[in-house]
Amino acid sequence: MTDRIEKRSVTIRGHRTSVSLEAPFWEALKEKAAAEGRSLGSLIAEVDEAADGNLSSALRLHVVTWLRARLEG
């Protein structure tokens, strides 16, 4: 079963853009931001700053890396 893609508008360093991710990725990003006591927007901006290419792909990889670290730790 494939989750539907959710397209959301976000502001990164004062510029509006849209990001398309499946619902489980949005939920994981919100969970990580909350665990770190910060906004989802600041987390997305941090990932965007380090990204070398597509932001949606960078966010998916960020979530996978974070979840793997939680499983291993």
PDB file of N, CA, C, O and CB in Angstrom:
ATOM      1  N   MET A   1       0.843  -1.188   0.000  1.00  0.00           N
ATOM      2  CA  MET A   1       0.000   0.000   0.000  1.00  0.00           C
ATOM      3  C   MET A   1       0.881   1.242   0.000  1.00  0.00           C
ATOM      4  O   MET A   1       1.824   1.334   0.785  1.00  0.00           O
ATOM      5  CB  MET A   1      -0.955   0.003   1.220  1.00  0.00           C
ATOM      6  N   THR A   2       0.589   2.167  -0.847  1.00  0.00           N
ATOM      7  CA  THR A   2       1.358   3.388  -0.967  1.00  0.00           C
ATOM      8  C   THR A   2       0.605   4.539  -0.319  1.00  0.00           C
ATOM      9  O   THR A   2      -0.582   4.745  -0.570  1.00  0.00           O
ATOM     10  CB  THR A   2       1.660   3.696  -2.437  1.00  0.00           C
ATOM     11  N   ASP A   3       1.317   5.284   0.518  1.00  0.00           N
ATOM     12  CA  ASP A   3       0.709   6.468   1.113  1.00  0.00           C
ATOM     13  C   ASP A   3       0.649   7.575   0.078  1.00  0.00           C
ATOM     14  O   ASP A   3       1.506   7.683  -0.799  1.00  0.00           O
ATOM     15  CB  ASP A   3       1.495   6.930   2.362  1.00  0.00           C
ATOM     16  N   ARG A   4      -0.365   8.379   0.198  1.00  0.00           N
ATOM     17  CA  ARG A   4      -0.520   9.495  -0.722  1.00  0.00           C
ATOM     18  C   ARG A   4       0.522  10.564  -0.433  1.00  0.00           C
ATOM     19  O   ARG A   4       0.939  10.761   0.708  1.00  0.00           O
ATOM     20  CB  ARG A   4      -1.932  10.083  -0.627  1.00  0.00           C
ATOM     21  N   ILE A   5       0.917  11.226  -1.459  1.00  0.00           N
ATOM     22  CA  ILE A   5       1.855  12.343  -1.340  1.00  0.00           C
ATOM     23  C   ILE A   5       1.073  13.560  -0.847  1.00  0.00           C
ATOM     24  O   ILE A   5       0.005  13.886  -1.365  1.00  0.00           O
ATOM     25  CB  ILE A   5       2.574  12.643  -2.712  1.00  0.00           C
ATOM     26  N   GLU A   6       1.628  14.215   0.159  1.00  0.00           N
ATOM     27  CA  GLU A   6       1.043  15.448   0.675  1.00  0.00           C
ATOM     28  C   GLU A   6       1.972  16.597   0.322  1.00  0.00           C
ATOM     29  O   GLU A   6       3.154  16.576   0.662  1.00  0.00           O
ATOM     30  CB  GLU A   6       0.809  15.368   2.218  1.00  0.00           C
ATOM     31  N   LYS A   7       1.441  17.586  -0.351  1.00  0.00           N
ATOM     32  CA  LYS A   7       2.222  18.756  -0.738  1.00  0.00           C
ATOM     33  C   LYS A   7       1.916  19.870   0.265  1.00  0.00           C
ATOM     34  O   LYS A   7       0.759  20.236   0.469  1.00  0.00           O
ATOM     35  CB  LYS A   7       1.895  19.206  -2.216  1.00  0.00           C
ATOM     36  N   ARG A   8       2.972  20.403   0.888  1.00  0.00           N
ATOM     37  CA  ARG A   8       2.803  21.460   1.881  1.00  0.00           C
ATOM     38  C   ARG A   8       3.695  22.635   1.545  1.00  0.00           C
ATOM     39  O   ARG A   8       4.797  22.471   1.021  1.00  0.00           O
ATOM     40  CB  ARG A   8       3.111  20.942   3.293  1.00  0.00           C
ATOM     41  N   SER A   9       3.208  23.808   1.851  1.00  0.00           N
ATOM     42  CA  SER A   9       4.005  25.023   1.683  1.00  0.00           C
ATOM     43  C   SER A   9       4.801  25.268   2.948  1.00  0.00           C
ATOM     44  O   SER A   9       4.278  25.139   4.055  1.00  0.00           O
ATOM     45  CB  SER A   9       3.107  26.246   1.354  1.00  0.00           C
ATOM     46  N   VAL A  10       6.050  25.615   2.785  1.00  0.00           N
ATOM     47  CA  VAL A  10       6.926  25.937   3.908  1.00  0.00           C
ATOM     48  C   VAL A  10       7.707  27.205   3.570  1.00  0.00           C
ATOM     49  O   VAL A  10       7.910  27.537   2.402  1.00  0.00           O
ATOM     50  CB  VAL A  10       7.895  24.751   4.226  1.00  0.00           C
ATOM     51  N   THR A  11       8.132  27.897   4.605  1.00  0.00           N
ATOM     52  CA  THR A  11       8.966  29.077   4.427  1.00  0.00           C
ATOM     53  C   THR A  11      10.371  28.739   4.889  1.00  0.00           C
ATOM     54  O   THR A  11      10.576  28.320   6.028  1.00  0.00           O
ATOM     55  CB  THR A  11       8.396  30.300   5.206  1.00  0.00           C
ATOM     56  N   ILE A  12      11.328  28.922   4.009  1.00  0.00           N
ATOM     57  CA  ILE A  12      12.726  28.643   4.307  1.00  0.00           C
ATOM     58  C   ILE A  12      13.507  29.932   4.085  1.00  0.00           C
ATOM     59  O   ILE A  12      13.601  30.433   2.964  1.00  0.00           O
ATOM     60  CB  ILE A  12      13.287  27.471   3.421  1.00  0.00           C
ATOM     61  N   ARG A  13      14.063  30.456   5.169  1.00  0.00           N
ATOM     62  CA  ARG A  13      14.831  31.698   5.108  1.00  0.00           C
ATOM     63  C   ARG A  13      14.063  32.806   4.375  1.00  0.00           C
ATOM     64  O   ARG A  13      14.619  33.523   3.543  1.00  0.00           O
ATOM     65  CB  ARG A  13      16.174  31.448   4.418  1.00  0.00           C
ATOM     66  N   GLY A  14      12.776  32.926   4.706  1.00  0.00           N
ATOM     67  CA  GLY A  14      11.946  33.990   4.156  1.00  0.00           C
ATOM     68  C   GLY A  14      11.346  33.734   2.795  1.00  0.00           C
ATOM     69  O   GLY A  14      10.643  34.594   2.264  1.00  0.00           O
ATOM     70  N   HIS A  15      11.603  32.573   2.213  1.00  0.00           N
ATOM     71  CA  HIS A  15      11.068  32.254   0.885  1.00  0.00           C
ATOM     72  C   HIS A  15      10.107  31.082   0.977  1.00  0.00           C
ATOM     73  O   HIS A  15      10.406  30.067   1.607  1.00  0.00           O
ATOM     74  CB  HIS A  15      12.207  31.935  -0.105  1.00  0.00           C
ATOM     75  N   ARG A  16       8.947  31.230   0.343  1.00  0.00           N
ATOM     76  CA  ARG A  16       7.953  30.158   0.325  1.00  0.00           C
ATOM     77  C   ARG A  16       8.316  29.138  -0.747  1.00  0.00           C
ATOM     78  O   ARG A  16       8.729  29.489  -1.852  1.00  0.00           O
ATOM     79  CB  ARG A  16       6.534  30.725   0.076  1.00  0.00           C
ATOM     80  N   THR A  17       8.153  27.876  -0.394  1.00  0.00           N
ATOM     81  CA  THR A  17       8.345  26.800  -1.355  1.00  0.00           C
ATOM     82  C   THR A  17       7.389  25.680  -0.978  1.00  0.00           C
ATOM     83  O   THR A  17       6.802  25.706   0.103  1.00  0.00           O
ATOM     84  CB  THR A  17       9.835  26.301  -1.381  1.00  0.00           C
ATOM     85  N   SER A  18       7.230  24.717  -1.837  1.00  0.00           N
ATOM     86  CA  SER A  18       6.379  23.582  -1.503  1.00  0.00           C
ATOM     87  C   SER A  18       7.228  22.318  -1.471  1.00  0.00           C
ATOM     88  O   SER A  18       8.198  22.167  -2.213  1.00  0.00           O
ATOM     89  CB  SER A  18       5.212  23.439  -2.520  1.00  0.00           C
ATOM     90  N   VAL A  19       6.823  21.420  -0.584  1.00  0.00           N
ATOM     91  CA  VAL A  19       7.519  20.149  -0.408  1.00  0.00           C
ATOM     92  C   VAL A  19       6.472  19.046  -0.492  1.00  0.00           C
ATOM     93  O   VAL A  19       5.411  19.135   0.126  1.00  0.00           O
ATOM     94  CB  VAL A  19       8.305  20.098   0.960  1.00  0.00           C
ATOM     95  N   SER A  20       6.778  18.007  -1.260  1.00  0.00           N
ATOM     96  CA  SER A  20       5.872  16.871  -1.409  1.00  0.00           C
ATOM     97  C   SER A  20       6.490  15.638  -0.760  1.00  0.00           C
ATOM     98  O   SER A  20       7.562  15.180  -1.153  1.00  0.00           O
ATOM     99  CB  SER A  20       5.561  16.603  -2.905  1.00  0.00           C
ATOM    100  N   LEU A  21       5.786  15.109   0.248  1.00  0.00           N
ATOM    101  CA  LEU A  21       6.234  13.907   0.963  1.00  0.00           C
ATOM    102  C   LEU A  21       5.029  13.044   1.310  1.00  0.00           C
ATOM    103  O   LEU A  21       3.902  13.531   1.405  1.00  0.00           O
ATOM    104  CB  LEU A  21       7.023  14.283   2.251  1.00  0.00           C
ATOM    105  N   GLU A  22       5.283  11.776   1.494  1.00  0.00           N
ATOM    106  CA  GLU A  22       4.246  10.871   1.977  1.00  0.00           C
ATOM    107  C   GLU A  22       3.963  11.190   3.451  1.00  0.00           C
ATOM    108  O   GLU A  22       4.840  11.667   4.172  1.00  0.00           O
ATOM    109  CB  GLU A  22       4.677   9.372   1.797  1.00  0.00           C
ATOM    110  N   ALA A  23       2.729  10.922   3.886  1.00  0.00           N
ATOM    111  CA  ALA A  23       2.296  11.254   5.248  1.00  0.00           C
ATOM    112  C   ALA A  23       3.224  10.715   6.339  1.00  0.00           C
ATOM    113  O   ALA A  23       3.500  11.446   7.290  1.00  0.00           O
ATOM    114  CB  ALA A  23       0.909  10.721   5.476  1.00  0.00           C
ATOM    115  N   PRO A  24       3.720   9.475   6.252  1.00  0.00           N
ATOM    116  CA  PRO A  24       4.607   8.996   7.318  1.00  0.00           C
ATOM    117  C   PRO A  24       5.890   9.817   7.463  1.00  0.00           C
ATOM    118  O   PRO A  24       6.423   9.939   8.565  1.00  0.00           O
ATOM    119  CB  PRO A  24       4.968   7.557   7.062  1.00  0.00           C
ATOM    120  N   PHE A  25       6.385  10.378   6.363  1.00  0.00           N
ATOM    121  CA  PHE A  25       7.569  11.227   6.455  1.00  0.00           C
ATOM    122  C   PHE A  25       7.240  12.543   7.150  1.00  0.00           C
ATOM    123  O   PHE A  25       8.029  13.028   7.960  1.00  0.00           O
ATOM    124  CB  PHE A  25       8.145  11.496   5.061  1.00  0.00           C
ATOM    125  N   TRP A  26       6.076  13.127   6.838  1.00  0.00           N
ATOM    126  CA  TRP A  26       5.660  14.343   7.539  1.00  0.00           C
ATOM    127  C   TRP A  26       5.529  14.071   9.036  1.00  0.00           C
ATOM    128  O   TRP A  26       5.977  14.868   9.860  1.00  0.00           O
ATOM    129  CB  TRP A  26       4.323  14.873   6.969  1.00  0.00           C
ATOM    130  N   GLU A  27       4.922  12.959   9.378  1.00  0.00           N
ATOM    131  CA  GLU A  27       4.741  12.632  10.797  1.00  0.00           C
ATOM    132  C   GLU A  27       6.075  12.453  11.504  1.00  0.00           C
ATOM    133  O   GLU A  27       6.250  12.928  12.626  1.00  0.00           O
ATOM    134  CB  GLU A  27       3.902  11.365  10.949  1.00  0.00           C
ATOM    135  N   ALA A  28       7.012  11.778  10.866  1.00  0.00           N
ATOM    136  CA  ALA A  28       8.335  11.573  11.462  1.00  0.00           C
ATOM    137  C   ALA A  28       9.072  12.900  11.625  1.00  0.00           C
ATOM    138  O   ALA A  28       9.725  13.121  12.644  1.00  0.00           O
ATOM    139  CB  ALA A  28       9.169  10.608  10.601  1.00  0.00           C
ATOM    140  N   LEU A  29       8.976  13.776  10.644  1.00  0.00           N
ATOM    141  CA  LEU A  29       9.618  15.082  10.761  1.00  0.00           C
ATOM    142  C   LEU A  29       9.031  15.893  11.908  1.00  0.00           C
ATOM    143  O   LEU A  29       9.765  16.545  12.651  1.00  0.00           O
ATOM    144  CB  LEU A  29       9.482  15.855   9.457  1.00  0.00           C
ATOM    145  N   LYS A  30       7.695  15.856  12.055  1.00  0.00           N
ATOM    146  CA  LYS A  30       7.062  16.564  13.168  1.00  0.00           C
ATOM    147  C   LYS A  30       7.496  15.977  14.507  1.00  0.00           C
ATOM    148  O   LYS A  30       7.736  16.715  15.462  1.00  0.00           O
ATOM    149  CB  LYS A  30       5.535  16.509  13.039  1.00  0.00           C
ATOM    150  N   GLU A  31       7.598  14.654  14.579  1.00  0.00           N
ATOM    151  CA  GLU A  31       8.039  13.983  15.797  1.00  0.00           C
ATOM    152  C   GLU A  31       9.468  14.390  16.161  1.00  0.00           C
ATOM    153  O   GLU A  31       9.764  14.668  17.323  1.00  0.00           O
ATOM    154  CB  GLU A  31       7.948  12.462  15.629  1.00  0.00           C
ATOM    155  N   LYS A  32      10.349  14.423  15.159  1.00  0.00           N
ATOM    156  CA  LYS A  32      11.745  14.794  15.409  1.00  0.00           C
ATOM    157  C   LYS A  32      11.835  16.248  15.858  1.00  0.00           C
ATOM    158  O   LYS A  32      12.551  16.552  16.813  1.00  0.00           O
ATOM    159  CB  LYS A  32      12.602  14.571  14.144  1.00  0.00           C
ATOM    160  N   ALA A  33      11.133  17.139  15.197  1.00  0.00           N
ATOM    161  CA  ALA A  33      11.153  18.552  15.576  1.00  0.00           C
ATOM    162  C   ALA A  33      10.657  18.722  17.014  1.00  0.00           C
ATOM    163  O   ALA A  33      11.255  19.464  17.794  1.00  0.00           O
ATOM    164  CB  ALA A  33      10.287  19.389  14.602  1.00  0.00           C
ATOM    165  N   ALA A  34       9.579  18.043  17.360  1.00  0.00           N
ATOM    166  CA  ALA A  34       9.042  18.137  18.722  1.00  0.00           C
ATOM    167  C   ALA A  34      10.030  17.591  19.744  1.00  0.00           C
ATOM    168  O   ALA A  34      10.201  18.171  20.815  1.00  0.00           O
ATOM    169  CB  ALA A  34       7.713  17.380  18.825  1.00  0.00           C
ATOM    170  N   ALA A  35      10.683  16.475  19.417  1.00  0.00           N
ATOM    171  CA  ALA A  35      11.656  15.871  20.331  1.00  0.00           C
ATOM    172  C   ALA A  35      12.840  16.804  20.568  1.00  0.00           C
ATOM    173  O   ALA A  35      13.465  16.771  21.628  1.00  0.00           O
ATOM    174  CB  ALA A  35      12.149  14.527  19.776  1.00  0.00           C
ATOM    175  N   GLU A  36      13.139  17.626  19.580  1.00  0.00           N
ATOM    176  CA  GLU A  36      14.252  18.572  19.697  1.00  0.00           C
ATOM    177  C   GLU A  36      13.807  19.942  20.190  1.00  0.00           C
ATOM    178  O   GLU A  36      14.622  20.853  20.333  1.00  0.00           O
ATOM    179  CB  GLU A  36      14.946  18.718  18.364  1.00  0.00           C
ATOM    180  N   GLY A  37      12.502  20.083  20.450  1.00  0.00           N
ATOM    181  CA  GLY A  37      11.971  21.334  20.970  1.00  0.00           C
ATOM    182  C   GLY A  37      12.056  22.504  20.008  1.00  0.00           C
ATOM    183  O   GLY A  37      12.313  23.639  20.407  1.00  0.00           O
ATOM    184  N   ARG A  38      11.834  22.208  18.728  1.00  0.00           N
ATOM    185  CA  ARG A  38      11.891  23.277  17.737  1.00  0.00           C
ATOM    186  C   ARG A  38      10.791  23.119  16.715  1.00  0.00           C
ATOM    187  O   ARG A  38      10.062  22.127  16.712  1.00  0.00           O
ATOM    188  CB  ARG A  38      13.246  23.301  17.047  1.00  0.00           C
ATOM    189  N   SER A  39      10.681  24.101  15.854  1.00  0.00           N
ATOM    190  CA  SER A  39       9.612  24.067  14.854  1.00  0.00           C
ATOM    191  C   SER A  39       9.975  23.156  13.687  1.00  0.00           C
ATOM    192  O   SER A  39      11.144  22.885  13.413  1.00  0.00           O
ATOM    193  CB  SER A  39       9.317  25.479  14.342  1.00  0.00           C
ATOM    194  N   LEU A  40       8.940  22.704  13.022  1.00  0.00           N
ATOM    195  CA  LEU A  40       9.135  21.903  11.822  1.00  0.00           C
ATOM    196  C   LEU A  40       9.856  22.738  10.760  1.00  0.00           C
ATOM    197  O   LEU A  40      10.710  22.229  10.033  1.00  0.00           O
ATOM    198  CB  LEU A  40       7.775  21.381  11.283  1.00  0.00           C
ATOM    199  N   GLY A  41       9.509  24.009  10.681  1.00  0.00           N
ATOM    200  CA  GLY A  41      10.146  24.889   9.710  1.00  0.00           C
ATOM    201  C   GLY A  41      11.647  25.012   9.911  1.00  0.00           C
ATOM    202  O   GLY A  41      12.404  25.036   8.941  1.00  0.00           O
ATOM    203  N   SER A  42      12.085  25.089  11.162  1.00  0.00           N
ATOM    204  CA  SER A  42      13.520  25.205  11.405  1.00  0.00           C
ATOM    205  C   SER A  42      14.247  23.915  11.055  1.00  0.00           C
ATOM    206  O   SER A  42      15.380  23.949  10.577  1.00  0.00           O
ATOM    207  CB  SER A  42      13.784  25.573  12.859  1.00  0.00           C
ATOM    208  N   LEU A  43      13.600  22.779  11.291  1.00  0.00           N
ATOM    209  CA  LEU A  43      14.196  21.492  10.916  1.00  0.00           C
ATOM    210  C   LEU A  43      14.321  21.391   9.397  1.00  0.00           C
ATOM    211  O   LEU A  43      15.362  20.983   8.881  1.00  0.00           O
ATOM    212  CB  LEU A  43      13.350  20.315  11.465  1.00  0.00           C
ATOM    213  N   ILE A  44      13.272  21.759   8.692  1.00  0.00           N
ATOM    214  CA  ILE A  44      13.294  21.707   7.229  1.00  0.00           C
ATOM    215  C   ILE A  44      14.357  22.654   6.686  1.00  0.00           C
ATOM    216  O   ILE A  44      15.066  22.305   5.742  1.00  0.00           O
ATOM    217  CB  ILE A  44      11.908  22.066   6.648  1.00  0.00           C
ATOM    218  N   ALA A  45      14.479  23.845   7.265  1.00  0.00           N
ATOM    219  CA  ALA A  45      15.493  24.801   6.818  1.00  0.00           C
ATOM    220  C   ALA A  45      16.897  24.243   7.020  1.00  0.00           C
ATOM    221  O   ALA A  45      17.768  24.435   6.171  1.00  0.00           O
ATOM    222  CB  ALA A  45      15.343  26.131   7.567  1.00  0.00           C
ATOM    223  N   GLU A  46      17.122  23.553   8.140  1.00  0.00           N
ATOM    224  CA  GLU A  46      18.437  22.955   8.395  1.00  0.00           C
ATOM    225  C   GLU A  46      18.765  21.878   7.363  1.00  0.00           C
ATOM    226  O   GLU A  46      19.884  21.812   6.853  1.00  0.00           O
ATOM    227  CB  GLU A  46      18.486  22.359   9.808  1.00  0.00           C
ATOM    228  N   VAL A  47      17.784  21.043   7.066  1.00  0.00           N
ATOM    229  CA  VAL A  47      17.995  19.989   6.071  1.00  0.00           C
ATOM    230  C   VAL A  47      18.240  20.619   4.705  1.00  0.00           C
ATOM    231  O   VAL A  47      19.110  20.172   3.957  1.00  0.00           O
ATOM    232  CB  VAL A  47      16.778  19.024   6.016  1.00  0.00           C
ATOM    233  N   ASP A  48      17.475  21.653   4.383  1.00  0.00           N
ATOM    234  CA  ASP A  48      17.636  22.330   3.096  1.00  0.00           C
ATOM    235  C   ASP A  48      19.038  22.921   2.953  1.00  0.00           C
ATOM    236  O   ASP A  48      19.639  22.846   1.881  1.00  0.00           O
ATOM    237  CB  ASP A  48      16.582  23.434   2.940  1.00  0.00           C
ATOM    238  N   GLU A  49      19.553  23.502   4.018  1.00  0.00           N
ATOM    239  CA  GLU A  49      20.882  24.114   3.978  1.00  0.00           C
ATOM    240  C   GLU A  49      21.968  23.086   3.659  1.00  0.00           C
ATOM    241  O   GLU A  49      22.937  23.386   2.960  1.00  0.00           O
ATOM    242  CB  GLU A  49      21.188  24.795   5.311  1.00  0.00           C
ATOM    243  N   ALA A  50      21.792  21.873   4.181  1.00  0.00           N
ATOM    244  CA  ALA A  50      22.792  20.821   3.972  1.00  0.00           C
ATOM    245  C   ALA A  50      22.531  20.013   2.700  1.00  0.00           C
ATOM    246  O   ALA A  50      23.392  19.252   2.258  1.00  0.00           O
ATOM    247  CB  ALA A  50      22.820  19.888   5.174  1.00  0.00           C
ATOM    248  N   ALA A  51      21.346  20.178   2.114  1.00  0.00           N
ATOM    249  CA  ALA A  51      20.953  19.363   0.959  1.00  0.00           C
ATOM    250  C   ALA A  51      21.749  19.715  -0.279  1.00  0.00           C
ATOM    251  O   ALA A  51      22.113  20.868  -0.508  1.00  0.00           O
ATOM    252  CB  ALA A  51      19.474  19.529   0.675  1.00  0.00           C
ATOM    253  N   ASP A  52      22.004  18.700  -1.059  1.00  0.00           N
ATOM    254  CA  ASP A  52      22.679  18.879  -2.337  1.00  0.00           C
ATOM    255  C   ASP A  52      21.741  18.353  -3.415  1.00  0.00           C
ATOM    256  O   ASP A  52      21.992  17.314  -4.026  1.00  0.00           O
ATOM    257  CB  ASP A  52      24.076  18.143  -2.372  1.00  0.00           C
ATOM    258  N   GLY A  53      20.669  19.082  -3.633  1.00  0.00           N
ATOM    259  CA  GLY A  53      19.700  18.633  -4.621  1.00  0.00           C
ATOM    260  C   GLY A  53      18.278  18.804  -4.135  1.00  0.00           C
ATOM    261  O   GLY A  53      17.953  19.782  -3.461  1.00  0.00           O
ATOM    262  N   ASN A  54      17.446  17.862  -4.476  1.00  0.00           N
ATOM    263  CA  ASN A  54      16.018  17.901  -4.208  1.00  0.00           C
ATOM    264  C   ASN A  54      15.705  17.874  -2.716  1.00  0.00           C
ATOM    265  O   ASN A  54      16.157  16.979  -2.001  1.00  0.00           O
ATOM    266  CB  ASN A  54      15.338  16.744  -4.893  1.00  0.00           C
ATOM    267  N   LEU A  55      14.929  18.858  -2.240  1.00  0.00           N
ATOM    268  CA  LEU A  55      14.611  18.958  -0.817  1.00  0.00           C
ATOM    269  C   LEU A  55      13.757  17.789  -0.338  1.00  0.00           C
ATOM    270  O   LEU A  55      13.989  17.269   0.754  1.00  0.00           O
ATOM    271  CB  LEU A  55      13.895  20.266  -0.535  1.00  0.00           C
ATOM    272  N   SER A  56      12.791  17.372  -1.116  1.00  0.00           N
ATOM    273  CA  SER A  56      11.946  16.240  -0.696  1.00  0.00           C
ATOM    274  C   SER A  56      12.784  14.986  -0.485  1.00  0.00           C
ATOM    275  O   SER A  56      12.595  14.267   0.496  1.00  0.00           O
ATOM    276  CB  SER A  56      10.845  15.966  -1.742  1.00  0.00           C
ATOM    277  N   SER A  57      13.695  14.727  -1.389  1.00  0.00           N
ATOM    278  CA  SER A  57      14.580  13.565  -1.246  1.00  0.00           C
ATOM    279  C   SER A  57      15.474  13.715  -0.028  1.00  0.00           C
ATOM    280  O   SER A  57      15.683  12.754   0.712  1.00  0.00           O
ATOM    281  CB  SER A  57      15.436  13.377  -2.506  1.00  0.00           C
ATOM    282  N   ALA A  58      16.004  14.916   0.185  1.00  0.00           N
ATOM    283  CA  ALA A  58      16.864  15.158   1.347  1.00  0.00           C
ATOM    284  C   ALA A  58      16.103  14.938   2.652  1.00  0.00           C
ATOM    285  O   ALA A  58      16.657  14.405   3.613  1.00  0.00           O
ATOM    286  CB  ALA A  58      17.431  16.584   1.304  1.00  0.00           C
ATOM    287  N   LEU A  59      14.840  15.344   2.686  1.00  0.00           N
ATOM    288  CA  LEU A  59      14.032  15.144   3.892  1.00  0.00           C
ATOM    289  C   LEU A  59      13.759  13.657   4.134  1.00  0.00           C
ATOM    290  O   LEU A  59      13.798  13.195   5.274  1.00  0.00           O
ATOM    291  CB  LEU A  59      12.702  15.912   3.778  1.00  0.00           C
ATOM    292  N   ARG A  60      13.488  12.922   3.075  1.00  0.00           N
ATOM    293  CA  ARG A  60      13.273  11.474   3.234  1.00  0.00           C
ATOM    294  C   ARG A  60      14.536  10.807   3.789  1.00  0.00           C
ATOM    295  O   ARG A  60      14.459   9.994   4.711  1.00  0.00           O
ATOM    296  CB  ARG A  60      12.875  10.826   1.874  1.00  0.00           C
ATOM    297  N   LEU A  61      15.688  11.153   3.229  1.00  0.00           N
ATOM    298  CA  LEU A  61      16.945  10.579   3.716  1.00  0.00           C
ATOM    299  C   LEU A  61      17.219  10.987   5.155  1.00  0.00           C
ATOM    300  O   LEU A  61      17.723  10.184   5.940  1.00  0.00           O
ATOM    301  CB  LEU A  61      18.109  11.007   2.825  1.00  0.00           C
ATOM    302  N   HIS A  62      16.896  12.218   5.507  1.00  0.00           N
ATOM    303  CA  HIS A  62      17.076  12.685   6.876  1.00  0.00           C
ATOM    304  C   HIS A  62      16.246  11.853   7.845  1.00  0.00           C
ATOM    305  O   HIS A  62      16.732  11.449   8.901  1.00  0.00           O
ATOM    306  CB  HIS A  62      16.699  14.164   6.991  1.00  0.00           C
ATOM    307  N   VAL A  63      15.003  11.602   7.485  1.00  0.00           N
ATOM    308  CA  VAL A  63      14.117  10.796   8.337  1.00  0.00           C
ATOM    309  C   VAL A  63      14.651   9.373   8.469  1.00  0.00           C
ATOM    310  O   VAL A  63      14.695   8.832   9.574  1.00  0.00           O
ATOM    311  CB  VAL A  63      12.680  10.773   7.763  1.00  0.00           C
ATOM    312  N   VAL A  64      15.050   8.772   7.375  1.00  0.00           N
ATOM    313  CA  VAL A  64      15.566   7.393   7.424  1.00  0.00           C
ATOM    314  C   VAL A  64      16.811   7.323   8.300  1.00  0.00           C
ATOM    315  O   VAL A  64      16.953   6.405   9.108  1.00  0.00           O
ATOM    316  CB  VAL A  64      15.887   6.877   5.999  1.00  0.00           C
ATOM    317  N   THR A  65      17.706   8.282   8.143  1.00  0.00           N
ATOM    318  CA  THR A  65      18.928   8.307   8.957  1.00  0.00           C
ATOM    319  C   THR A  65      18.592   8.456  10.436  1.00  0.00           C
ATOM    320  O   THR A  65      19.168   7.769  11.279  1.00  0.00           O
ATOM    321  CB  THR A  65      19.852   9.451   8.508  1.00  0.00           C
ATOM    322  N   TRP A  66      17.669   9.345  10.748  1.00  0.00           N
ATOM    323  CA  TRP A  66      17.251   9.570  12.137  1.00  0.00           C
ATOM    324  C   TRP A  66      16.613   8.315  12.734  1.00  0.00           C
ATOM    325  O   TRP A  66      16.936   7.926  13.857  1.00  0.00           O
ATOM    326  CB  TRP A  66      16.265  10.747  12.213  1.00  0.00           C
ATOM    327  N   LEU A  67      15.716   7.689  11.990  1.00  0.00           N
ATOM    328  CA  LEU A  67      15.046   6.486  12.501  1.00  0.00           C
ATOM    329  C   LEU A  67      16.025   5.325  12.675  1.00  0.00           C
ATOM    330  O   LEU A  67      15.925   4.576  13.647  1.00  0.00           O
ATOM    331  CB  LEU A  67      13.912   6.072  11.556  1.00  0.00           C
ATOM    332  N   ARG A  68      16.952   5.171  11.760  1.00  0.00           N
ATOM    333  CA  ARG A  68      17.968   4.104  11.884  1.00  0.00           C
ATOM    334  C   ARG A  68      18.827   4.326  13.122  1.00  0.00           C
ATOM    335  O   ARG A  68      19.145   3.378  13.839  1.00  0.00           O
ATOM    336  CB  ARG A  68      18.866   4.046  10.619  1.00  0.00           C
ATOM    337  N   ALA A  69      19.202   5.570  13.371  1.00  0.00           N
ATOM    338  CA  ALA A  69      19.999   5.889  14.556  1.00  0.00           C
ATOM    339  C   ALA A  69      19.232   5.568  15.828  1.00  0.00           C
ATOM    340  O   ALA A  69      19.820   5.097  16.801  1.00  0.00           O
ATOM    341  CB  ALA A  69      20.409   7.364  14.549  1.00  0.00           C
ATOM    342  N   ARG A  70      17.944   5.812  15.833  1.00  0.00           N
ATOM    343  CA  ARG A  70      17.109   5.486  17.001  1.00  0.00           C
ATOM    344  C   ARG A  70      17.048   3.980  17.219  1.00  0.00           C
ATOM    345  O   ARG A  70      17.084   3.512  18.357  1.00  0.00           O
ATOM    346  CB  ARG A  70      15.683   6.050  16.826  1.00  0.00           C
ATOM    347  N   LEU A  71      16.958   3.227  16.140  1.00  0.00           N
ATOM    348  CA  LEU A  71      16.897   1.763  16.254  1.00  0.00           C
ATOM    349  C   LEU A  71      18.217   1.187  16.737  1.00  0.00           C
ATOM    350  O   LEU A  71      18.234   0.226  17.506  1.00  0.00           O
ATOM    351  CB  LEU A  71      16.523   1.138  14.911  1.00  0.00           C
ATOM    352  N   GLU A  72      19.314   1.764  16.294  1.00  0.00           N
ATOM    353  CA  GLU A  72      20.638   1.256  16.643  1.00  0.00           C
ATOM    354  C   GLU A  72      21.087   1.708  18.034  1.00  0.00           C
ATOM    355  O   GLU A  72      21.912   1.057  18.675  1.00  0.00           O
ATOM    356  CB  GLU A  72      21.651   1.705  15.609  1.00  0.00           C
ATOM    357  N   GLY A  73      20.532   2.825  18.483  1.00  0.00           N
ATOM    358  CA  GLY A  73      20.990   3.402  19.748  1.00  0.00           C
ATOM    359  C   GLY A  73      20.185   2.982  20.890  1.00  0.00           C
ATOM    360  O   GLY A  73      20.455   3.390  22.020  1.00  0.00           O
TER     361      GLY A  73
END
